[in-house]
Amino acid sequence: MTKEQELLFGLYRYINKASRYVGSKNESEFIKDEVSFDATCFAFYMIEYIGQEILKNENILLNNPDIDFKRIANYKREFINEEGVDYVGLHNLILNEFPILQMKLLNRWKGSNNGK
């Protein structure tokens, strides 16, 4: 697997994990489920790290203009920061934007990996 494939798959993997941790929980259930919430926060730290690495990879950026990697690299700062956690924003992002992003990333990874 190339470095680019690893980055795309890693990003997909942690976005997928965050989606699974939230599952069908409403905002209140998500916040009260300490294990799922903590695991989701960790996933956001990994998404930030991988996103920052992707921003250094010109080829990924050029080949995926429809994916806002800069925003992805800043998700954690946007929703989890020194001011606290934007629980509603975090929950909405995961439920509304992550499914689309997951499909795009998985398709790109499979395409670059020829399904292997």
Residue pairs with C-beta under 8 A, 6 or more apart in sequence:
1 9
1 113
2 112
3 57
4 57
4 59
4 60
4 112
5 109
5 112
5 113
7 50
7 53
7 54
7 57
7 60
8 54
8 60
8 105
8 108
8 109
8 112
9 105
9 109
9 113
10 46
10 50
11 47
11 50
11 51
11 54
11 72
11 105
12 102
12 105
12 106
12 109
14 43
14 44
14 46
14 47
14 50
15 43
15 47
15 98
15 101
15 102
15 105
16 102
17 39
17 40
17 43
18 40
18 43
18 44
18 47
18 94
18 98
19 94
19 98
19 99
19 102
21 36
21 37
21 39
21 40
21 43
22 30
22 36
22 40
22 91
22 94
22 95
23 36
25 33
25 36
27 87
27 88
27 91
30 36
30 37
30 40
30 87
30 91
31 37
31 87
40 90
40 94
41 80
41 85
44 75
44 76
44 79
44 80
44 90
45 76
47 72
47 75
47 76
48 73
48 74
48 75
48 76
48 77
51 69
51 72
51 73
51 74
51 75
52 73
54 60
54 61
54 69
54 72
54 73
55 61
55 69
55 70
55 73
60 69
61 69
63 108
64 104
64 108
66 104
67 101
67 104
67 105
67 108
71 78
72 101
75 93
78 86
78 89
79 85
79 86
79 89
79 90
79 93
80 86
80 90
